[in-house]
């Protein structure tokens, strides 16, 4: 909020490290299986793109297989939000091409 000073504390640093560890833990991530349903989820912000490759392990249980992110170029930061979202889809499909090529899509 305006007028409030924001500080990064040692407790926040530990919480951030714990989240990173949990996201990369073997019990959280799965190996890619070409016979399982696969989904790519993307997001775009004013400064970067993010994507996660998910696979269905059990009905209604999706687990991450891979994560990806990148910063936007100075030109890309001037794109409209809808254009950044479209860029995120295109970039994620290219980034995860080896996983997605030949897969059935919806």
NORCORJO-V20285 format. One record per residue. RES is the residue in one small letter. PSI is psi in radians with two decimals (* if undefined). Layout:
res->RES psi->PSI
res->RES psi->PSI
This chain:
res->x psi->2.71
res->x psi->2.36
res->x psi->-0.09
res->x psi->2.36
res->x psi->2.33
res->x psi->2.30
res->x psi->2.50
res->x psi->1.96
res->x psi->2.88
res->x psi->-0.57
res->x psi->-0.70
res->x psi->-0.67
res->x psi->-0.76
res->x psi->-0.73
res->x psi->-0.72
res->x psi->-0.77
res->x psi->-0.67
res->x psi->-0.69
res->x psi->-0.77
res->x psi->-0.80
res->x psi->-0.76
res->x psi->-0.69
res->x psi->-0.52
res->x psi->0.03
res->x psi->2.50
res->x psi->-0.51
res->x psi->-0.27
res->x psi->-0.76
res->x psi->2.77
res->x psi->2.77
res->x psi->2.59
res->x psi->2.34
res->x psi->1.97
res->x psi->-0.17
res->x psi->-0.03
res->x psi->2.72
res->x psi->2.40
res->x psi->2.51
res->x psi->2.50
res->x psi->2.24
res->x psi->2.27
res->x psi->2.81
res->x psi->2.65
res->x psi->2.42
res->x psi->3.09
res->x psi->-0.26
res->x psi->-0.14
res->x psi->3.02
res->x psi->2.59
res->x psi->2.63
res->x psi->2.66
res->x psi->2.37
res->x psi->2.10
res->x psi->2.65
res->x psi->2.55
res->x psi->2.07
res->x psi->-0.78
res->x psi->2.88
res->x psi->2.23
res->x psi->0.27
res->x psi->1.85
res->x psi->2.37
res->x psi->2.58
res->x psi->2.48
res->x psi->-0.66
res->x psi->2.65
res->x psi->2.67
res->x psi->2.59
res->x psi->2.76
res->x psi->2.73
res->x psi->2.68
res->x psi->2.60
res->x psi->2.95
res->x psi->-0.59
res->x psi->-0.77
res->x psi->-0.50
res->x psi->-0.31
res->x psi->-0.02
res->x psi->2.66
res->x psi->2.74
res->x psi->-0.73
res->x psi->-0.60
res->x psi->-0.64
res->x psi->-0.67
res->x psi->-0.75
res->x psi->-0.69
res->x psi->-0.70
res->x psi->-0.72
res->x psi->-0.85
res->x psi->-0.81
res->x psi->-0.76
res->x psi->-0.71
res->x psi->-0.67
res->x psi->-0.72
res->x psi->-0.72
res->x psi->0.37
res->x psi->-0.79
res->x psi->-0.50
res->x psi->-0.59
res->x psi->-0.47
res->x psi->2.19
res->x psi->-0.12
res->x psi->2.54
res->x psi->2.41
res->x psi->2.80
res->x psi->*
